[in-house]
Amino acid sequence: MKGRDLISASLKNLYGLFPREKYRARSPHSRGQLHRPSVPLVLQDVYFSVGHLFDGGVVDCDRKFISHDYRPDKGDSFEIGQVIWGNDLLAVDQLACKVGSEKEAAYLAPIVELREADIAAMR
C-alpha cells in the first residue's frame, strides 16, 4: 500500500467476495483493481456496502505473517497463538492489530468515524 501497512483481517478479507474475473489486475489470481483509487477508500465502500451486514468476524491470529514486498507468499512468520472473534468487524480488526503488536491499520479509524456519524444522524 505504498509504504503503509495493510492488515489482512476480517474487513480486508471481504475482498474475497468480489470475482477475480472482474477485479483482477495483471495477474488473474489477484484482485488488483480493488486497490484503486486506494485501499482505504475501497475498504470504506466494502464496509458500508456489505461489511455492516455481517453479524461478526473472526481473525486467525495463530501466526503473524510479514511480507517484505507485495508478495503474500514471501516473508516472515511469527507465532501469536490466538483467535479473535466478535460481533463487530471493525472492533475485531482493531483488536487483531493490538494482539499482533501492530499499529492500528490507518484505514480503520475513518470507517469507525463515518459509522458513528451515520448512527448519530439517524437519532
ChimeraX attribute file (.defattr): number of C-alpha atoms within 10 A of each C-alpha:
attribute: neighborCount
match mode: 1-to-1
recipient: residues
	/A:1	11
	/A:2	7
	/A:3	6
	/A:4	9
	/A:5	14
	/A:6	15
	/A:7	23
	/A:8	16
	/A:9	20
	/A:10	23
	/A:11	23
	/A:12	18
	/A:13	11
	/A:14	15
	/A:15	17
	/A:16	10
	/A:17	9
	/A:18	13
	/A:19	11
	/A:20	18
	/A:21	11
	/A:22	11
	/A:23	16
	/A:24	16
	/A:25	15
	/A:26	9
	/A:27	9
	/A:28	12
	/A:29	11
	/A:30	15
	/A:31	19
	/A:32	15
	/A:33	16
	/A:34	20
	/A:35	15
	/A:36	10
	/A:37	9
	/A:38	12
	/A:39	17
	/A:40	20
	/A:41	16
	/A:42	18
	/A:43	21
	/A:44	19
	/A:45	13
	/A:46	19
	/A:47	20
	/A:48	14
	/A:49	10
	/A:50	12
	/A:51	21
	/A:52	15
	/A:53	10
	/A:54	11
	/A:55	10
	/A:56	16
	/A:57	19
	/A:58	18
	/A:59	20
	/A:60	15
	/A:61	19
	/A:62	14
	/A:63	15
	/A:64	16
	/A:65	18
	/A:66	15
	/A:67	12
	/A:68	11
	/A:69	11
	/A:70	10
	/A:71	8
	/A:72	10
	/A:73	11
	/A:74	12
	/A:75	12
	/A:76	11
	/A:77	11
	/A:78	12
	/A:79	11
	/A:80	14
	/A:81	12
	/A:82	14
	/A:83	13
	/A:84	17
	/A:85	18
	/A:86	15
	/A:87	12
	/A:88	17
	/A:89	22
	/A:90	22
	/A:91	18
	/A:92	21
	/A:93	26
	/A:94	20
	/A:95	17
	/A:96	27
	/A:97	18
	/A:98	13
	/A:99	16
	/A:100	21
	/A:101	11
	/A:102	13
	/A:103	11
	/A:104	18
	/A:105	18
	/A:106	13
	/A:107	18
	/A:108	18
	/A:109	13
	/A:110	13
	/A:111	19
	/A:112	14
	/A:113	11
	/A:114	13
	/A:115	16
	/A:116	12
	/A:117	11
	/A:118	11
	/A:119	10
	/A:120	9
	/A:121	8
	/A:122	7
	/A:123	5
